[in-house]
Amino acid sequence: MVLWIVLAIPTLGITLILALYEFLRLRSIEQGVTNKRVIYKKGIVSRNSEEMKLNSIETVEIHQGILGRVFGFGDVTVTGRGLSNVVFKTVDDPMAVKRKIESVSNPVG
C-alpha cells in the first residue's frame, strides 16, 4: 500500500505540471482573420507571430485526418506569394474558416 502512495505522488505531480503547461500553451495561441490580414500568434514566454496580407493569399487548404473528419476539426493552411504560409492548427469547422478567409480575401462584387 505504501509503495502505491510513493509512486502515485510523483506521478500526480508530473501529470499536473504537464496539464498546466498544456493549458497555458493552448491559452497563448491567437488565430484570426481581419479585413486586412490573417494572423497566427503563439508562445508562453517568447512570442512567435505570423501574418499575411489578404491580397497576398493564393490558396487556402484544409488538412484533416480520420479523427478530424469524425469530430469536425483540422488544420487550415493559407499559402501566399513566394514561400510564405500561415497554418491555423486544430481549428473547429475548418471548412467554415476556409470560406471566411476566401470571402474576405476575394470579396464578391
C-alpha positions in Angstrom: 0.0 0.0 0.0 2.8 2.4 0.9 4.5 1.7 -2.4 1.4 2.8 -4.4 1.3 6.1 -2.4 5.0 6.6 -3.0 4.5 6.0 -6.8 1.3 8.0 -7.0 2.5 11.3 -5.6 5.3 11.9 -8.2 3.0 10.7 -11.0 0.3 13.1 -9.9 2.8 15.9 -9.6 4.2 15.3 -13.1 0.7 15.0 -14.6 -0.4 18.3 -13.0 2.7 20.1 -14.3 2.2 18.7 -17.8 -1.6 19.6 -17.7 -0.8 23.2 -16.6 1.8 23.6 -19.3 -0.6 22.3 -22.0 -3.4 24.6 -20.7 -1.1 27.7 -20.8 0.2 26.7 -24.2 -3.3 26.4 -25.6 -4.4 29.7 -24.0 -1.4 31.5 -25.5 -2.5 30.8 -29.1 -4.3 33.5 -31.0 -5.6 33.0 -34.5 -7.7 35.4 -36.5 -8.8 36.9 -39.8 -9.3 40.7 -40.1 -10.3 42.8 -43.0 -6.6 43.3 -43.8 -4.7 40.2 -42.8 -4.5 36.7 -41.5 -2.8 36.4 -38.1 -1.4 33.5 -36.1 0.4 34.1 -32.8 1.7 31.6 -30.2 4.0 31.4 -27.3 4.0 31.4 -23.5 7.3 33.2 -22.6 8.6 34.0 -26.1 6.2 35.1 -28.8 6.0 34.0 -32.5 3.8 35.9 -34.8 2.9 35.1 -38.4 0.9 37.5 -40.5 -0.2 37.6 -44.2 -1.9 40.4 -46.0 -5.2 39.3 -47.6 -4.1 40.5 -51.1 -1.1 38.1 -50.8 -3.2 35.0 -50.4 -3.0 32.4 -53.2 -4.6 29.3 -51.8 -6.4 28.1 -48.7 -6.1 24.4 -47.9 -7.6 22.1 -45.3 -5.9 19.1 -43.8 -8.0 16.6 -41.8 -7.2 13.2 -40.5 -9.7 10.5 -39.7 -10.4 11.8 -36.2 -10.6 15.4 -37.5 -13.3 14.3 -40.0 -15.2 12.5 -37.3 -15.0 15.2 -34.7 -15.0 18.2 -37.1 -11.5 19.7 -36.6 -8.5 20.2 -38.8 -5.7 22.4 -39.9 -6.2 25.3 -42.4 -3.1 26.3 -44.4 -3.1 29.8 -46.0 -0.4 30.0 -48.7 0.8 33.3 -50.0 3.0 34.6 -52.7 6.5 33.1 -52.6 7.2 30.5 -49.9 5.2 32.1 -47.1 2.3 30.3 -45.4 0.2 30.6 -42.2 -1.2 27.4 -40.6 -4.1 27.5 -38.2 -3.8 24.3 -36.3 -6.6 22.2 -34.9 -9.5 24.6 -35.6 -13.2 23.7 -35.3 -15.1 23.5 -38.5 -12.1 24.1 -40.9 -14.5 24.5 -43.9 -16.2 27.5 -42.3 -12.8 29.0 -41.6 -11.7 28.4 -45.2 -14.9 30.0 -46.6 -14.5 33.0 -44.3 -10.9 33.6 -45.4 -11.8 33.2 -49.0 -14.8 35.6 -48.7 -12.7 38.3 -47.1 -9.7 37.9 -49.4 -11.8 37.6 -52.6 -15.0 39.7 -52.0 -17.8 39.2 -54.4 -19.0 42.4 -56.3 
